[in-house]
């Protein structure tokens, strides 16, 4: 598995959509597939640092990180549904963490118990629970932090 910077917006958008649709049925997408492809190409790739996990040119996972108002964020960490449970998420996180100043934050949905266990195994602590009124999906979420 190769880890490194990625600017392939089409591959990132396709993986994001596949993962969201397969693994987050309780948080339906509020934008069309076409809008997601545009958002990835015009915003995400340009504003976040994207690291992808790939093998033979096929992207199986990515992590998107950024700094915002003095805080460091993991904005997205997605693994293709056919490749979860193979250590790709851990590899991406372990690659990104040494490059990011602390404290570090992320949000995940409260119902995403797999992601919550994953982040907690990697030392993140739940800091705040919300009713979801501040996210597009209106799904209750959790703010995690790592010092």
C-alpha positions in Angstrom: 0.0 0.0 0.0 1.4 3.4 -1.0 0.5 6.5 1.1 1.0 10.0 -0.3 -0.5 13.3 -1.4 -3.4 13.1 -3.8 -5.1 15.6 -6.2 -7.2 13.1 -8.2 -10.5 14.7 -7.4 -12.6 12.2 -9.4 -11.1 9.2 -7.5 -11.6 10.9 -4.2 -15.2 11.9 -5.0 -16.0 8.3 -6.2 -14.5 6.8 -3.0 -16.3 9.4 -0.8 -19.6 8.6 -2.4 -19.2 4.8 -2.3 -18.3 4.9 1.4 -21.0 7.3 2.4 -23.7 5.4 0.6 -22.6 2.0 1.9 -21.6 2.8 5.4 -23.7 5.8 6.6 -27.3 5.0 5.6 -28.6 7.0 8.6 -26.9 10.1 7.2 -28.1 10.5 3.7 -26.2 12.8 1.4 -27.9 16.1 0.9 -26.1 16.9 -2.3 -26.3 15.1 -5.7 -23.4 13.0 -6.9 -22.6 15.7 -9.5 -22.4 18.4 -6.7 -20.1 16.1 -4.7 -17.7 15.7 -7.7 -17.7 19.5 -8.1 -17.2 20.2 -4.4 -14.2 17.8 -4.2 -12.6 19.3 -7.3 -13.3 23.0 -6.6 -13.1 23.1 -2.8 -11.8 20.0 -1.0 -8.7 19.4 -3.1 -7.8 23.1 -3.0 -8.4 23.7 0.8 -7.4 20.5 2.5 -4.3 18.4 2.5 -5.4 15.1 1.0 -3.4 11.9 1.6 -4.5 8.7 -0.2 -3.8 5.1 0.3 -3.4 3.3 -3.1 -2.2 0.1 -4.6 -1.4 -0.2 -8.3 -2.9 3.2 -8.9 -6.3 2.5 -7.3 -7.2 4.6 -4.3 -8.7 2.6 -1.4 -8.8 5.3 1.2 -8.1 9.0 2.0 -7.7 11.4 4.8 -8.3 15.2 4.4 -6.8 17.5 7.0 -6.7 21.3 7.5 -6.0 24.1 9.9 -8.8 26.4 10.6 -8.9 29.3 13.1 -5.9 28.0 15.0 -7.3 24.5 15.2 -6.1 21.4 13.3 -8.8 19.2 11.9 -9.3 15.8 10.3 -12.2 16.7 8.0 -12.6 13.4 6.3 -11.3 9.8 6.6 -13.0 7.4 4.2 -12.1 3.8 3.2 -13.7 2.1 0.2 -16.4 -0.2 1.6 -14.8 -3.3 0.1 -11.5 -2.6 1.9 -12.5 -1.7 5.5 -11.0 -3.7 8.3 -7.7 -4.0 6.5 -5.7 -1.4 8.4 -5.9 1.3 5.7 -7.6 3.8 8.1 -5.0 3.2 10.8 -2.2 3.6 8.2 -3.6 6.9 7.0 -4.1 8.2 10.5 -0.7 7.2 11.6 0.8 8.9 8.5 -1.1 12.1 9.1 -0.8 12.5 12.9 2.9 13.3 13.2 2.4 16.0 10.6 -0.3 17.8 12.5 0.2 20.1 15.6 -1.9 19.5 18.6 -4.6 19.8 19.7 -6.3 18.0 16.8 -10.1 17.8 16.3 -12.7 15.9 14.3 -16.4 15.3 14.1 -18.1 12.0 13.5 -21.8 10.9 13.7 -22.9 9.5 17.1 -24.4 6.5 15.2 -21.1 5.8 13.5 -20.0 3.4 16.3 -17.2 1.8 14.2 -15.6 5.2 13.6 -16.0 6.2 17.2 -14.3 3.0 18.4 -11.5 3.5 15.7 -10.8 7.1 16.9 -10.9 6.1 20.6 -8.5 3.3 19.9 -6.1 5.9 18.5 -6.3 8.1 21.6 -9.1 10.6 20.6 -11.4 11.6 23.4 -15.1 12.6 23.0 -15.3 16.3 24.0 -18.9 17.3 23.0 -22.1 15.7 21.8 -24.5 17.7 19.7 -28.0 17.2 18.3 -26.8 17.5 14.7 -28.3 20.9 14.1 -24.9 22.2 13.0 -24.3 19.7 10.2 -26.0 19.3 6.8 -27.4 15.9 7.6 -29.0 17.0 10.9 -27.6 13.8 12.5 -26.3 13.9 16.1 -22.5 14.1 16.1 -19.5 14.0 18.4 -16.6 16.3 18.6 -13.4 14.4 19.3 -10.0 15.8 20.4 -6.4 14.6 20.6 -3.7 16.4 22.6 
